Amino acid sequence: MVLVADAVSKLIVVAQLVQGDRPIDVIPSVLDLQLTRNPGAAFGFAAGATVIFTVVAAGVVVFIVRAARKLGSVGWAWALGLLLGGALGNLGDRMFRAPGPLRGHVVDWIHLHHWPVFNIADSGVVIGGLLAVLLSMRGIHLDGTRAAAASKTETE
């Protein structure tokens, strides 16, 4: 769902908005839409390392696909699904957008005032990451078992 929503939204944004044009206010002083192309990581950080981000994103995708075989938890399925959709959304930009493969710029377009411009894939990564942290803090493993139950079984 994240990947499809991200791809469709980017197609619409690229067709309808021009980078550098005046933003479209959705909620004045809170939210606007503006096209930016990000060569770096979050917030435009490390713009010269686009190839590295592409390789890391591909590694994350491989890790998630391999980890999915162990899934027994609905929470982890959501977390990894959100992370996978977000990683694939931005990886697609890195692979297929200008200036070229492995160096493509990510299309960002959602701007909450006092926060850098982002996209749906970024939201999937952040929400999936937060969910993964919460599941880990609660001791829930990928297979659905709890850390306390696993420890208790080992000591018996």
C-alpha positions as CSV (number, residue, x, y, z in Angstrom):
1,M,0.0,0.0,0.0
2,V,2.8,2.4,0.9
3,L,4.7,1.7,-2.4
4,V,1.6,2.2,-4.5
5,A,0.5,5.3,-2.7
6,D,4.0,6.8,-2.9
7,A,4.4,6.0,-6.6
8,V,1.0,7.3,-7.6
9,S,1.4,10.5,-5.5
10,K,4.8,11.2,-7.1
11,L,3.4,10.7,-10.6
12,I,0.7,13.3,-9.8
13,V,3.0,15.7,-8.1
14,V,5.7,15.6,-10.8
15,A,2.9,16.2,-13.5
16,Q,1.2,19.0,-11.6
17,L,3.9,20.9,-9.6
18,V,7.0,22.7,-10.7
19,Q,10.0,22.9,-8.4
20,G,10.6,26.5,-7.3
21,D,7.0,27.5,-7.9
22,R,5.0,29.0,-5.0
23,P,3.8,26.2,-2.7
24,I,0.1,25.2,-2.7
25,D,-1.4,26.0,0.7
26,V,-3.6,23.1,2.1
27,I,-3.8,24.3,5.7
28,P,-2.4,27.8,5.9
29,S,0.7,28.1,8.1
30,V,0.6,24.3,8.7
31,L,0.7,22.3,5.5
32,D,1.5,23.0,1.9
33,L,2.5,21.0,-1.2
34,Q,5.8,21.8,-3.0
35,L,7.9,19.8,-5.3
36,T,11.5,19.3,-4.3
37,R,14.1,16.7,-5.5
38,N,16.3,15.4,-2.8
39,P,19.7,14.0,-3.8
40,G,20.6,13.2,-0.2
41,A,19.2,11.4,2.8
42,A,16.6,12.8,5.3
43,F,16.5,16.6,5.2
44,G,18.9,16.7,2.2
45,F,21.8,15.5,4.4
46,A,24.9,14.1,2.6
47,A,23.7,14.9,-1.0
48,G,27.0,13.6,-2.4
49,A,26.4,10.1,-1.0
50,T,23.4,9.1,-3.2
51,V,25.0,5.9,-4.4
52,I,25.6,4.8,-0.8
53,F,22.0,5.4,0.1
54,T,20.9,3.4,-2.9
55,V,23.0,0.4,-1.8
56,V,21.9,0.7,1.8
57,A,18.2,0.8,0.7
58,A,18.7,-2.3,-1.4
59,G,20.3,-4.0,1.6
60,V,17.3,-3.1,3.8
61,V,14.9,-4.5,1.2
62,V,16.9,-7.8,1.1
63,F,17.0,-8.0,4.9
64,I,13.2,-7.4,5.2
65,V,12.3,-10.0,2.5
66,R,14.5,-12.5,4.3
67,A,13.2,-11.7,7.8
68,A,9.6,-12.0,6.5
69,R,10.0,-15.8,6.4
70,K,10.1,-15.8,10.2
71,L,7.0,-13.6,10.7
72,G,4.4,-14.8,13.1
73,S,3.4,-11.4,14.5
74,V,0.8,-9.1,12.9
75,G,2.6,-6.1,14.5
76,W,5.9,-7.0,12.9
77,A,4.2,-7.7,9.6
78,W,2.9,-4.1,9.6
79,A,6.2,-2.7,10.7
80,L,8.2,-4.5,8.1
81,G,5.6,-3.8,5.4
82,L,5.7,-0.1,6.1
83,L,9.5,-0.2,6.1
84,L,9.6,-2.2,2.9
85,G,7.1,0.0,1.1
86,G,9.0,3.1,2.1
87,A,12.4,1.7,1.2
88,L,11.1,0.5,-2.2
89,G,9.4,3.9,-2.9
90,N,12.6,5.9,-2.4
91,L,14.8,3.2,-4.0
92,G,12.7,3.5,-7.1
93,D,13.4,7.2,-7.3
94,R,17.2,6.5,-6.7
95,M,17.1,3.9,-9.6
96,F,14.9,5.5,-12.2
97,R,14.9,9.3,-11.8
98,A,17.4,11.9,-13.0
99,P,20.3,12.3,-12.9
100,G,20.5,8.5,-13.5
101,P,20.6,5.0,-12.0
102,L,21.9,4.8,-8.4
103,R,22.1,8.6,-8.3
104,G,18.4,9.6,-8.8
105,H,16.9,12.3,-6.7
106,V,14.0,11.4,-4.4
107,V,10.7,13.4,-5.1
108,D,9.5,15.1,-1.9
109,W,6.3,17.1,-1.8
110,I,4.6,17.2,1.6
111,H,5.6,20.2,3.7
112,L,4.6,20.6,7.3
113,H,5.8,24.1,8.3
114,H,8.8,24.0,10.5
115,W,9.7,20.5,9.1
116,P,11.6,19.6,6.0
117,V,9.7,18.4,2.9
118,F,9.0,14.7,2.7
119,N,6.9,12.0,0.9
120,I,4.7,9.0,1.6
121,A,7.7,6.6,1.5
122,D,9.4,8.6,4.2
123,S,6.3,8.4,6.3
124,G,6.2,4.6,5.9
125,V,9.8,4.3,7.0
126,V,9.3,6.5,10.0
127,I,6.0,4.9,11.1
128,G,7.4,1.4,10.4
129,G,10.6,2.2,12.4
130,L,8.6,3.6,15.3
131,L,6.4,0.5,15.3
132,A,9.5,-1.8,15.2
133,V,11.0,0.1,18.2
134,L,7.7,-0.3,20.2
135,L,7.5,-4.0,19.4
136,S,11.1,-4.5,20.4
137,M,10.6,-2.6,23.7
138,R,7.6,-4.8,24.4
139,G,9.8,-7.9,23.8
140,I,7.8,-9.1,20.9
141,H,9.9,-11.2,18.4
142,L,9.4,-11.5,14.6
143,D,7.8,-15.0,15.2
144,G,5.3,-13.5,17.6
145,T,6.8,-14.9,20.8
146,R,7.6,-12.6,23.7
147,A,11.1,-12.2,25.2
148,A,9.8,-13.0,28.7
149,A,8.2,-16.2,27.6
150,A,11.3,-17.2,25.6
151,S,13.6,-16.5,28.7
152,K,11.3,-18.5,31.0
153,T,11.3,-21.5,28.6
154,E,15.1,-21.4,28.4
155,T,15.6,-21.4,32.2
156,E,13.2,-24.3,32.8
